[in-house]
Amino acid sequence: MKRKWKTLGVTAISSALVLQLGCGSSTTDTQKAGDAAPKSTEAAKDTSAAKNKVKLAFWDMHTEAESKFFKDLIDEYIKSQDQVQIEYSTYDQASYTTTKLPTGFASGEGPDIYMISPGDFMKFAKSGLMKDLTPDFAPGVKEDFLPASLDAVTYNGKIMALPFELETLGLYYNKEMLDKAGVQVPKTWDELHAAAKKLTTDKVAGLIIPPDKGPYFNFIWYPFLWQQGGNVLSADGTKSTFNTPETAKALDFWGSFFKEGLSPKKLQLGPWEIDNLGNKTAAMQIVGTWAINRIEEKYKDVQIGLAPIPTPTGGKAATDAGGWKMAVNGQSKHAAEAAKFVMWAFGSSDLSHALKWGTEVKFAYSPRKSVVEKGKDIYNKGLRKVFTEEIYNSAIPEPRYPSEVVDAVGDAMQYVMFGKMSGADAAKTVDAKITDILSKQK
């Protein structure tokens, strides 16, 4: 049954996730004739002050309006104090997660502040590349976060990153294409497959889902496993539960779209970019809340709809609750200063940055109850209403498995996608691999 936002409330939102738990510039005026030149000692002081500023490097993978938000945020912070300078660098998402960040840290030239996804969290937490942020919370602020959002970034009892967004997934579709093909918005797996088959042409992909290995690859697949009650690991994370009929079914279903040519194995745009749908090179796409602002800004003339991810017969609704986290390099010489910036940005009593990020710059739910309450009118606007009323309550947090497990799950998906194994054989093979990984980590 649909529930209006007014009746949902902050308490219910919190319960849903807990129970179901993914440099400023300066200018100098021309000196007027007769003005006294600055004393050499004053000039020396200014130069010395600039040299003595702590310099921090901040890396992420945002683009356009999102990267502008962080540039502006940094400018605001620099103007608010005179002790820290921050250099901001952003990279494309694929190279950031797979190459830039790992290589940077391996060479000892990693950033002081960086973004991390749930799929990579454990790898960095275990390596000492995350500072414990627990003591950096101001009194009362930690209690404003959804418990599940902090649990997702806690390692050995320490909060190792700051969550600042919760992004859920849905099925976006081109209304015009579906209507022209006489296709109803799919609600079941069978309907999704049939729709993709009917909508696929030489120029249009029936469904866009990610084809390449990595945390995002798994992120989109997990709901298909969860909808049947399946999972990768046991609740305590000590045993593999991968070799099950539910896993096999989810793998076979995912693989069918690639084997039958309904989803492309190579993409010109990232699978997280709604431009695939906006440019009309795809009829349907599973992607997250972040796509809505992009649609409103660039694709107002394209008839795009949104629905929950279709479910299998006898299954139940499920979506992934992901979202990037801000982390501080635990090996940085200036970790304390970096943590101060991170908390100023999203972990203080000032809600303005968090509210702007989740309601203006992009659409994402905040892990802070007070921010969600303050922005409730926005969360019920346009396509956002579908997420709020029909998708949000089925959200399960994106798992933070060890990187070796994440990679093994990706192997299983690709074994089936490329016709090397059936879902059952892939589940069995990778189950043994995961069991071996876990045994070595004890």
DRENDO-1510 file (C-alpha; in Angstrom, 1 decimal, always signed):
<recs>
REC; n; res; u; v; w
REC; 1; MET; +0.0; +0.0; +0.0 .
REC; 2; LYS; +1.3; +3.4; -0.9 .
REC; 3; ARG; +2.0; +5.8; +2.0 .
REC; 4; LYS; +2.0; +9.5; +1.6 .
REC; 5; TRP; +5.0; +11.4; +2.8 .
REC; 6; LYS; +2.9; +13.2; +5.4 .
REC; 7; THR; +2.1; +9.8; +7.1 .
REC; 8; LEU; +5.5; +8.4; +6.4 .
REC; 9; GLY; +7.4; +10.8; +8.7 .
REC; 10; VAL; +11.0; +10.7; +9.8 .
REC; 11; THR; +10.4; +8.0; +12.3 .
REC; 12; ALA; +9.0; +5.6; +9.7 .
REC; 13; ILE; +11.7; +6.5; +7.3 .
REC; 14; SER; +14.3; +5.7; +9.9 .
REC; 15; SER; +12.6; +2.4; +10.8 .
REC; 16; ALA; +12.3; +1.4; +7.2 .
REC; 17; LEU; +16.1; +1.5; +6.6 .
REC; 18; VAL; +17.0; +0.1; +10.0 .
REC; 19; LEU; +14.7; -2.8; +9.6 .
REC; 20; GLN; +15.4; -3.5; +6.0 .
REC; 21; LEU; +18.9; -2.7; +5.9 .
REC; 22; GLY; +23.3; +0.6; +0.0 .
REC; 23; CYS; +40.9; +27.7; -3.7 .
REC; 24; GLY; +39.8; +31.1; -3.4 .
REC; 25; SER; +41.3; +33.8; -5.7 .
REC; 26; SER; +42.3; +37.3; -4.7 .
REC; 27; THR; +42.7; +40.5; -6.7 .
REC; 28; THR; +44.9; +43.6; -5.9 .
REC; 29; ASP; +43.9; +47.1; -6.9 .
REC; 30; THR; +46.4; +49.2; -8.7 .
REC; 31; GLN; +48.4; +51.2; -6.2 .
REC; 32; LYS; +47.4; +54.9; -6.3 .
REC; 33; ALA; +50.1; +57.6; -6.6 .
REC; 34; GLY; +51.1; +58.8; -3.2 .
REC; 35; ASP; +49.9; +55.7; -1.4 .
REC; 36; ALA; +52.5; +54.3; +0.9 .
REC; 37; ALA; +54.0; +51.0; -0.1 .
REC; 38; PRO; +53.5; +48.2; +2.4 .
REC; 39; LYS; +56.3; +47.7; +4.9 .
REC; 40; SER; +58.6; +44.9; +4.1 .
REC; 41; THR; +57.9; +43.3; +7.4 .
REC; 42; GLU; +54.1; +43.2; +6.6 .
REC; 43; ALA; +54.7; +41.8; +3.2 .
REC; 44; ALA; +56.9; +39.1; +4.8 .
REC; 45; LYS; +54.2; +38.2; +7.2 .
REC; 46; ASP; +51.7; +37.8; +4.4 .
REC; 47; THR; +54.0; +35.6; +2.5 .
REC; 48; SER; +54.9; +33.6; +5.6 .
REC; 49; ALA; +51.2; +33.1; +6.4 .
REC; 50; ALA; +50.5; +31.8; +2.9 .
REC; 51; LYS; +53.4; +29.4; +3.2 .
REC; 52; ASN; +52.3; +28.2; +6.6 .
REC; 53; LYS; +48.8; +27.2; +5.5 .
REC; 54; VAL; +48.0; +23.5; +5.6 .
REC; 55; LYS; +47.5; +22.2; +2.1 .
REC; 56; LEU; +45.0; +19.4; +1.7 .
REC; 57; ALA; +44.2; +17.4; -1.5 .
REC; 58; PHE; +40.5; +16.4; -2.0 .
REC; 59; TRP; +39.7; +13.8; -4.8 .
REC; 60; ASP; +36.3; +12.6; -6.0 .
REC; 61; MET; +34.5; +11.5; -9.2 .
REC; 62; HIS; +31.8; +14.2; -9.6 .
REC; 63; THR; +30.9; +16.1; -12.7 .
REC; 64; GLU; +29.1; +19.3; -13.8 .
REC; 65; ALA; +26.7; +20.6; -11.1 .
REC; 66; GLU; +27.9; +18.2; -8.5 .
REC; 67; SER; +31.6; +19.1; -8.9 .
REC; 68; LYS; +30.7; +22.8; -8.9 .
REC; 69; PHE; +28.9; +22.2; -5.6 .
REC; 70; PHE; +32.2; +20.9; -4.1 .
REC; 71; LYS; +34.3; +23.7; -5.6 .
REC; 72; ASP; +31.9; +26.2; -4.1 .
REC; 73; LEU; +32.0; +24.4; -0.8 .
REC; 74; ILE; +35.7; +24.5; -0.7 .
REC; 75; ASP; +35.8; +28.2; -1.6 .
REC; 76; GLU; +33.3; +28.8; +1.2 .
REC; 77; TYR; +35.5; +26.9; +3.7 .
REC; 78; ILE; +38.7; +28.7; +2.6 .
REC; 79; LYS; +37.0; +32.1; +3.2 .
REC; 80; SER; +35.7; +31.0; +6.6 .
REC; 81; GLN; +39.2; +30.4; +8.0 .
REC; 82; ASP; +42.9; +31.2; +7.3 .
REC; 83; GLN; +44.7; +28.0; +8.2 .
REC; 84; VAL; +43.8; +25.5; +5.5 .
REC; 85; GLN; +44.0; +25.5; +1.7 .
REC; 86; ILE; +42.3; +22.7; -0.3 .
REC; 87; GLU; +43.1; +21.6; -3.8 .
REC; 88; TYR; +40.2; +19.8; -5.4 .
REC; 89; SER; +40.5; +17.3; -8.2 .
REC; 90; THR; +37.8; +15.2; -9.9 .
REC; 91; TYR; +38.0; +12.3; -12.2 .
REC; 92; ASP; +35.7; +10.1; -14.3 .
REC; 93; GLN; +34.0; +7.5; -12.1 .
REC; 94; ALA; +35.4; +4.4; -13.8 .
REC; 95; SER; +39.0; +5.4; -13.6 .
REC; 96; TYR; +38.7; +7.0; -10.2 .
REC; 97; THR; +37.6; +3.7; -8.5 .
REC; 98; THR; +39.6; +1.3; -10.5 .
REC; 99; THR; +42.8; +3.2; -11.2 .
REC; 100; LYS; +43.3; +6.7; -9.8 .
REC; 101; LEU; +42.5; +6.1; -6.1 .
REC; 102; PRO; +44.3; +2.7; -5.7 .
REC; 103; THR; +47.4; +3.9; -7.6 .
REC; 104; GLY; +47.5; +7.2; -5.7 .
REC; 105; PHE; +47.6; +5.5; -2.3 .
REC; 106; ALA; +50.0; +2.8; -3.5 .
REC; 107; SER; +52.5; +5.4; -4.6 .
REC; 108; GLY; +52.1; +7.4; -1.3 .
REC; 109; GLU; +50.5; +10.3; -3.2 .
REC; 110; GLY; +46.9; +9.7; -2.3 .
REC; 111; PRO; +44.6; +12.5; -1.2 .
REC; 112; ASP; +43.9; +13.7; +2.3 .
REC; 113; ILE; +40.1; +13.7; +1.7 .
REC; 114; TYR; +38.4; +11.4; -0.7 .
REC; 115; MET; +35.1; +9.8; -1.7 .
REC; 116; ILE; +34.6; +6.0; -1.2 .
REC; 117; SER; +31.8; +3.7; -2.3 .
REC; 118; PRO; +30.3; +0.9; +0.0 .
REC; 119; GLY; +31.8; -1.7; -2.4 .
REC; 120; ASP; +35.3; -0.4; -1.6 .
REC; 121; PHE; +34.8; +0.5; +2.0 .
REC; 122; MET; +36.2; -2.6; +3.7 .
REC; 123; LYS; +39.4; -2.6; +1.5 .
REC; 124; PHE; +40.3; +0.9; +2.6 .
REC; 125; ALA; +39.2; +0.5; +6.2 .
REC; 126; LYS; +41.4; -2.5; +6.6 .
REC; 127; SER; +44.4; -0.9; +5.0 .
REC; 128; GLY; +44.6; +2.0; +7.5 .
REC; 129; LEU; +43.6; +4.5; +4.8 .
REC; 130; MET; +40.7; +5.8; +6.8 .
REC; 131; LYS; +40.8; +8.0; +9.9 .
REC; 132; ASP; +38.5; +7.2; +12.8 .
REC; 133; LEU; +36.0; +10.1; +12.7 .
REC; 134; THR; +34.1; +9.0; +15.9 .
REC; 135; PRO; +35.8; +11.7; +18.1 .
REC; 136; ASP; +35.1; +14.4; +15.5 .
REC; 137; PHE; +31.4; +14.5; +15.8 .
REC; 138; ALA; +30.0; +17.5; +17.7 .
REC; 139; PRO; +27.7; +16.6; +20.7 .
REC; 140; GLY; +24.3; +15.6; +19.5 .
REC; 141; VAL; +25.0; +15.4; +15.8 .
REC; 142; LYS; +25.7; +11.7; +15.7 .
REC; 143; GLU; +22.3; +11.0; +17.0 .
REC; 144; ASP; +20.8; +12.8; +14.0 .
REC; 145; PHE; +22.1; +10.1; +11.6 .
REC; 146; LEU; +20.1; +7.0; +10.8 .
REC; 147; PRO; +21.7; +4.2; +12.8 .
REC; 148; ALA; +22.0; +2.0; +9.7 .
REC; 149; SER; +23.9; +4.7; +7.8 .
REC; 150; LEU; +26.5; +4.9; +10.6 .
REC; 151; ASP; +26.6; +1.1; +10.9 .
REC; 152; ALA; +27.5; +0.9; +7.2 .
REC; 153; VAL; +30.7; +3.0; +7.8 .
REC; 154; THR; +31.7; +1.4; +11.1 .
REC; 155; TYR; +34.7; -0.9; +11.3 .
REC; 156; ASN; +36.0; -2.4; +14.6 .
REC; 157; GLY; +33.6; -0.1; +16.5 .
REC; 158; LYS; +35.0; +3.1; +14.8 .
REC; 159; ILE; +33.2; +5.4; +12.3 .
REC; 160; MET; +35.6; +5.4; +9.4 .
REC; 161; ALA; +33.7; +7.6; +6.9 .
REC; 162; LEU; +30.9; +10.2; +6.9 .
REC; 163; PRO; +27.7; +9.2; +5.0 .
REC; 164; PHE; +26.1; +12.2; +3.3 .
REC; 165; GLU; +23.6; +10.7; +0.9 .
REC; 166; LEU; +21.4; +7.6; +0.4 .
REC; 167; GLU; +20.7; +6.7; -3.3 .
REC; 168; THR; +18.1; +4.1; -4.2 .
REC; 169; LEU; +17.5; +2.5; -7.6 .
REC; 170; GLY; +14.5; +2.4; -9.9 .
REC; 171; LEU; +13.5; +1.5; -13.5 .
REC; 172; TYR; +13.4; +4.6; -15.7 .
REC; 173; TYR; +11.7; +4.3; -19.1 .
REC; 174; ASN; +10.9; +6.3; -22.2 .
REC; 175; LYS; +7.1; +6.6; -22.2 .
REC; 176; GLU; +6.9; +7.4; -25.9 .
REC; 177; MET; +8.9; +4.3; -26.9 .
REC; 178; LEU; +6.8; +2.0; -24.7 .
REC; 179; ASP; +3.5; +3.5; -26.0 .
REC; 180; LYS; +4.6; +3.2; -29.6 .
REC; 181; ALA; +5.6; -0.5; -29.1 .
REC; 182; GLY; +2.4; -1.2; -27.1 .
REC; 183; VAL; +4.4; -2.2; -24.0 .
REC; 184; GLN; +3.1; -1.7; -20.5 .
REC; 185; VAL; +5.4; -0.6; -17.8 .
REC; 186; PRO; +6.9; -3.9; -16.6 .
REC; 187; LYS; +6.2; -5.0; -13.0 .
REC; 188; THR; +7.6; -8.6; -13.2 .
REC; 189; TRP; +10.8; -10.2; -14.4 .
REC; 190; ASP; +9.0; -11.8; -17.3 .
REC; 191; GLU; +7.5; -8.5; -18.3 .
REC; 192; LEU; +10.8; -6.7; -18.1 .
REC; 193; HIS; +12.5; -9.3; -20.3 .
REC; 194; ALA; +9.6; -9.3; -22.8 .
REC; 195; ALA; +9.6; -5.5; -22.9 .
REC; 196; ALA; +13.3; -5.3; -23.5 .
REC; 197; LYS; +13.0; -7.8; -26.3 .
REC; 198; LYS; +10.2; -5.8; -28.0 .
REC; 199; LEU; +11.9; -2.4; -27.5 .
REC; 200; THR; +15.4; -3.5; -28.7 .
REC; 201; THR; +16.3; -2.2; -32.2 .
REC; 202; ASP; +19.5; -1.6; -34.2 .
REC; 203; LYS; +19.7; +1.9; -32.7 .
REC; 204; VAL; +18.0; +1.4; -29.3 .
REC; 205; ALA; +19.0; -0.8; -26.4 .
REC; 206; GLY; +16.0; -2.4; -24.7 .
REC; 207; LEU; +17.5; -2.1; -21.2 .
REC; 208; ILE; +20.7; -0.4; -19.9 .
REC; 209; ILE; +22.4; -2.3; -17.0 .
REC; 210; PRO; +26.2; -2.1; -16.3 .
REC; 211; PRO; +28.3; -4.6; -18.4 .
REC; 212; ASP; +31.7; -4.1; -16.6 .
REC; 213; LYS; +33.0; -5.5; -13.4 .
REC; 214; GLY; +33.3; -3.2; -10.3 .
REC; 215; PRO; +31.3; -2.2; -7.2 .
REC; 216; TYR; +28.6; -0.5; -9.4 .
REC; 217; PHE; +28.2; -3.7; -11.4 .
REC; 218; ASN; +27.2; -5.6; -8.3 .
REC; 219; PHE; +25.2; -2.6; -6.9 .
REC; 220; ILE; +22.7; -2.9; -9.7 .
REC; 221; TRP; +22.5; -6.7; -9.5 .
REC; 222; TYR; +22.0; -7.1; -5.8 .
REC; 223; PRO; +18.2; -6.3; -5.8 .
REC; 224; PHE; +17.5; -9.2; -8.2 .
REC; 225; LEU; +19.1; -11.5; -5.6 .
REC; 226; TRP; +17.4; -9.9; -2.6 .
REC; 227; GLN; +13.9; -10.0; -4.2 .
REC; 228; GLN; +13.9; -13.7; -3.8 .
REC; 229; GLY; +15.4; -13.7; -0.3 .
REC; 230; GLY; +18.9; -14.6; -1.5 .
REC; 231; ASN; +22.2; -13.2; -0.3 .
REC; 232; VAL; +25.9; -13.4; -0.8 .
REC; 233; LEU; +27.0; -14.0; +2.8 .
REC; 234; SER; +25.4; -15.1; +6.0 .
REC; 235; ALA; +24.1; -12.4; +8.4 .
REC; 236; ASP; +27.3; -12.4; +10.4 .
REC; 237; GLY; +29.4; -12.3; +7.3 .
REC; 238; THR; +31.3; -15.5; +8.1 .
REC; 239; LYS; +29.9; -17.9; +5.6 .
REC; 240; SER; +29.1; -17.9; +1.9 .
REC; 241; THR; +25.4; -18.4; +1.0 .
REC; 242; PHE; +26.0; -17.9; -2.7 .
REC; 243; ASN; +25.3; -21.5; -3.9 .
REC; 244; THR; +21.5; -21.3; -3.9 .
REC; 245; PRO; +18.7; -21.6; -6.5 .
REC; 246; GLU; +18.0; -17.9; -5.8 .
REC; 247; THR; +21.5; -16.9; -6.8 .
REC; 248; ALA; +21.4; -19.1; -9.9 .
REC; 249; LYS; +18.0; -17.6; -10.9 .
REC; 250; ALA; +19.3; -14.0; -10.4 .
REC; 251; LEU; +22.4; -14.7; -12.4 .
REC; 252; ASP; +20.6; -16.4; -15.3 .
REC; 253; PHE; +18.1; -13.5; -15.5 .
REC; 254; TRP; +20.8; -10.9; -15.5 .
REC; 255; GLY; +22.8; -12.8; -18.1 .
REC; 256; SER; +19.9; -13.3; -20.4 .
REC; 257; PHE; +19.8; -9.6; -21.3 .
REC; 258; PHE; +23.4; -9.7; -22.6 .
REC; 259; LYS; +23.3; -13.1; -24.2 .
REC; 260; GLU; +20.2; -12.1; -26.2 .
REC; 261; GLY; +21.5; -8.7; -27.2 .
REC; 262; LEU; +18.9; -6.8; -25.2 .
REC; 263; SER; +21.5; -4.9; -23.2 .
REC; 264; PRO; +24.8; -3.8; -24.8 .
REC; 265; LYS; +28.1; -5.3; -23.6 .
REC; 266; LYS; +29.9; -2.0; -24.4 .
REC; 267; LEU; +28.6; +1.5; -23.6 .
REC; 268; GLN; +29.7; +4.9; -24.8 .
REC; 269; LEU; +28.3; +6.5; -21.7 .
REC; 270; GLY; +28.6; +5.2; -18.1 .
REC; 271; PRO; +25.7; +3.0; -17.0 .
REC; 272; TRP; +25.0; +5.4; -14.2 .
REC; 273; GLU; +24.3; +8.2; -16.7 .
REC; 274; ILE; +20.6; +8.8; -17.5 .
REC; 275; ASP; +21.9; +10.3; -20.8 .
REC; 276; ASN; +21.6; +6.8; -22.2 .
REC; 277; LEU; +17.8; +7.3; -21.9 .
REC; 278; GLY; +17.8; +11.0; -22.5 .
REC; 279; ASN; +19.6; +10.6; -25.8 .
REC; 280; LYS; +17.0; +8.0; -26.8 .
REC; 281; THR; +19.6; +5.3; -27.3 .
REC; 282; ALA; +17.9; +3.2; -24.7 .
REC; 283; ALA; +14.2; +2.5; -23.9 .
REC; 284; MET; +14.7; +1.5; -20.2 .
REC; 285; GLN; +17.5; +1.9; -17.7 .
REC; 286; ILE; +18.0; +0.8; -14.1 .
REC; 287; VAL; +19.7; +3.8; -12.4 .
REC; 288; GLY; +19.4; +5.8; -9.2 .
REC; 289; THR; +17.9; +8.9; -7.6 .
REC; 290; TRP; +20.7; +11.0; -8.9 .
REC; 291; ALA; +19.3; +10.9; -12.4 .
REC; 292; ILE; +16.2; +13.0; -11.6 .
REC; 293; ASN; +18.0; +16.4; -11.5 .
REC; 294; ARG; +19.7; +15.6; -14.8 .
REC; 295; ILE; +16.4; +14.8; -16.4 .
REC; 296; GLU; +14.9; +18.0; -15.2 .
REC; 297; GLU; +17.8; +20.1; -16.4 .
REC; 298; LYS; +18.6; +18.5; -19.7 .
REC; 299; TYR; +15.8; +16.2; -20.8 .
REC; 300; LYS; +12.6; +18.0; -20.1 .
REC; 301; ASP; +11.4; +17.3; -23.6 .
REC; 302; VAL; +11.9; +13.6; -23.3 .
REC; 303; GLN; +9.0; +11.7; -21.8 .
REC; 304; ILE; +10.7; +9.7; -19.0 .
REC; 305; GLY; +8.8; +7.7; -16.4 .
REC; 306; LEU; +9.9; +5.8; -13.3 .
REC; 307; ALA; +8.8; +2.7; -11.6 .
REC; 308; PRO; +10.1; +0.2; -9.0 .
REC; 309; ILE; +12.5; -2.5; -10.2 .
REC; 310; PRO; +10.3; -5.4; -11.4 .
REC; 311; THR; +10.1; -8.5; -9.2 .
REC; 312; PRO; +10.1; -12.2; -9.9 .
REC; 313; THR; +6.9; -14.3; -9.4 .
REC; 314; GLY; +6.5; -14.9; -5.7 .
REC; 315; GLY; +9.2; -12.4; -4.8 .
REC; 316; LYS; +9.1; -9.1; -3.0 .
REC; 317; ALA; +10.2; -5.5; -3.8 .
REC; 318; ALA; +13.8; -4.7; -3.1 .
REC; 319; THR; +16.2; -1.9; -4.1 .
REC; 320; ASP; +19.7; -0.9; -3.2 .
REC; 321; ALA; +20.4; +2.0; -0.9 .
REC; 322; GLY; +23.9; +3.2; -1.8 .
REC; 323; GLY; +25.7; +6.5; -1.8 .
REC; 324; TRP; +29.2; +7.7; -1.6 .
REC; 325; LYS; +30.9; +8.5; +1.7 .
REC; 326; MET; +33.5; +11.1; +2.6 .
REC; 327; ALA; +36.7; +9.7; +4.1 .
REC; 328; VAL; +39.9; +11.1; +5.5 .
REC; 329; ASN; +43.3; +9.5; +4.8 .
REC; 330; GLY; +44.3; +7.8; +8.0 .
REC; 331; GLN; +48.0; +8.2; +7.0 .
REC; 332; SER; +47.8; +11.9; +6.2 .
REC; 333; LYS; +50.0; +14.3; +8.1 .
REC; 334; HIS; +47.1; +16.6; +8.3 .
REC; 335; ALA; +44.3; +14.1; +9.1 .
REC; 336; ALA; +42.9; +16.4; +11.9 .
REC; 337; GLU; +42.5; +19.3; +9.6 .
REC; 338; ALA; +41.0; +17.2; +6.9 .
REC; 339; ALA; +38.4; +15.7; +9.3 .
REC; 340; LYS; +37.5; +19.2; +10.5 .
REC; 341; PHE; +36.6; +20.1; +6.9 .
REC; 342; VAL; +34.6; +16.9; +6.4 .
REC; 343; MET; +32.6; +17.5; +9.5 .
REC; 344; TRP; +32.1; +21.2; +8.6 .
REC; 345; ALA; +30.6; +20.1; +5.3 .
REC; 346; PHE; +28.1; +17.5; +6.3 .
REC; 347; GLY; +28.6; +16.7; +10.0 .
REC; 348; SER; +27.8; +19.9; +11.8 .
REC; 349; SER; +24.6; +21.5; +13.2 .
REC; 350; ASP; +24.4; +23.6; +10.0 .
REC; 351; LEU; +22.1; +21.6; +7.7 .
REC; 352; SER; +22.4; +24.0; +4.7 .
REC; 353; HIS; +25.1; +22.0; +2.8 .
REC; 354; ALA; +23.3; +18.6; +3.3 .
REC; 355; LEU; +20.0; +20.1; +2.3 .
REC; 356; LYS; +21.3; +21.8; -0.8 .
REC; 357; TRP; +23.1; +18.6; -1.9 .
REC; 358; GLY; +20.1; +16.3; -1.6 .
REC; 359; THR; +17.4; +18.7; -2.9 .
REC; 360; GLU; +19.0; +21.1; -5.3 .
REC; 361; VAL; +22.3; +19.8; -6.7 .
REC; 362; LYS; +21.0; +16.2; -7.0 .
REC; 363; PHE; +18.2; +14.2; -5.6 .
REC; 364; ALA; +19.3; +11.9; -2.8 .
REC; 365; TYR; +17.9; +11.1; +0.6 .
REC; 366; SER; +20.0; +12.3; +3.5 .
REC; 367; PRO; +21.1; +9.9; +6.2 .
REC; 368; ARG; +20.3; +12.8; +8.7 .
REC; 369; LYS; +16.7; +12.7; +10.0 .
REC; 370; SER; +16.6; +16.5; +10.4 .
REC; 371; VAL; +17.6; +17.1; +6.8 .
REC; 372; VAL; +14.9; +14.7; +5.4 .
REC; 373; GLU; +12.3; +16.4; +7.6 .
REC; 374; LYS; +13.3; +19.9; +6.4 .
REC; 375; GLY; +13.3; +18.9; +2.7 .
REC; 376; LYS; +10.1; +16.8; +2.8 .
REC; 377; ASP; +8.3; +19.0; +0.2 .
REC; 378; ILE; +11.1; +18.4; -2.3 .
REC; 379; TYR; +11.0; +14.7; -1.7 .
REC; 380; ASN; +7.4; +14.6; -2.9 .
REC; 381; LYS; +8.0; +16.6; -6.2 .
REC; 382; GLY; +7.8; +15.1; -9.7 .
REC; 383; LEU; +9.5; +11.7; -10.2 .
REC; 384; ARG; +10.8; +12.0; -6.6 .
REC; 385; LYS; +7.4; +11.1; -5.4 .
REC; 386; VAL; +7.7; +7.6; -7.0 .
REC; 387; PHE; +10.9; +7.0; -5.0 .
REC; 388; THR; +9.4; +8.4; -1.8 .
REC; 389; GLU; +6.0; +6.5; -2.0 .
REC; 390; GLU; +6.8; +3.3; -4.0 .
REC; 391; ILE; +10.5; +2.5; -3.7 .
REC; 392; TYR; +12.1; +4.0; -0.5 .
REC; 393; ASN; +10.5; +1.5; +1.9 .
REC; 394; SER; +12.0; -1.5; +0.0 .
REC; 395; ALA; +15.6; -0.2; +0.4 .
REC; 396; ILE; +18.4; -2.4; +1.6 .
REC; 397; PRO; +21.8; -0.9; +2.3 .
REC; 398; GLU; +24.5; -1.7; -0.2 .
REC; 399; PRO; +26.7; -4.5; +1.3 .
REC; 400; ARG; +30.3; -3.6; +2.3 .
REC; 401; TYR; +31.8; -7.0; +1.5 .
REC; 402; PRO; +35.6; -7.5; +1.3 .
REC; 403; SER; +36.9; -6.4; -2.1 .
REC; 404; GLU; +37.8; -10.0; -2.9 .
REC; 405; VAL; +34.2; -11.1; -2.4 .
REC; 406; VAL; +32.9; -8.2; -4.5 .
REC; 407; ASP; +35.3; -9.3; -7.3 .
REC; 408; ALA; +34.2; -12.9; -7.0 .
REC; 409; VAL; +30.5; -11.9; -7.3 .
REC; 410; GLY; +31.4; -10.0; -10.4 .
REC; 411; ASP; +33.1; -13.0; -11.8 .
REC; 412; ALA; +29.9; -15.1; -11.4 .
REC; 413; MET; +27.9; -12.4; -13.2 .
REC; 414; GLN; +30.3; -12.3; -16.1 .
REC; 415; TYR; +30.6; -16.1; -16.4 .
REC; 416; VAL; +26.9; -16.2; -17.1 .
REC; 417; MET; +26.7; -13.0; -19.2 .
REC; 418; PHE; +29.4; -14.3; -21.6 .
REC; 419; GLY; +28.0; -17.8; -21.8 .
REC; 420; LYS; +30.8; -19.5; -20.0 .
REC; 421; MET; +28.5; -21.1; -17.3 .
REC; 422; SER; +24.9; -21.5; -16.3 .
REC; 423; GLY; +23.7; -19.6; -13.3 .
REC; 424; ALA; +23.8; -22.8; -11.2 .
REC; 425; ASP; +27.4; -23.6; -12.2 .
REC; 426; ALA; +28.5; -20.0; -11.6 .
REC; 427; ALA; +26.9; -20.0; -8.2 .
REC; 428; LYS; +28.6; -23.2; -7.2 .
REC; 429; THR; +32.0; -22.2; -8.6 .
REC; 430; VAL; +32.0; -18.8; -6.9 .
REC; 431; ASP; +30.6; -20.1; -3.7 .
REC; 432; ALA; +33.7; -22.2; -3.3 .
REC; 433; LYS; +35.9; -19.2; -4.2 .
REC; 434; ILE; +34.1; -17.0; -1.6 .
REC; 435; THR; +34.5; -19.7; +1.1 .
REC; 436; ASP; +38.2; -19.9; +0.4 .
REC; 437; ILE; +38.5; -16.1; +0.6 .
REC; 438; LEU; +36.7; -16.0; +4.0 .
REC; 439; SER; +38.8; -18.9; +5.4 .
REC; 440; LYS; +42.0; -17.0; +4.6 .
REC; 441; GLN; +40.7; -13.9; +6.4 .
REC; 442; LYS; +40.0; -15.6; +9.7 .
</recs>
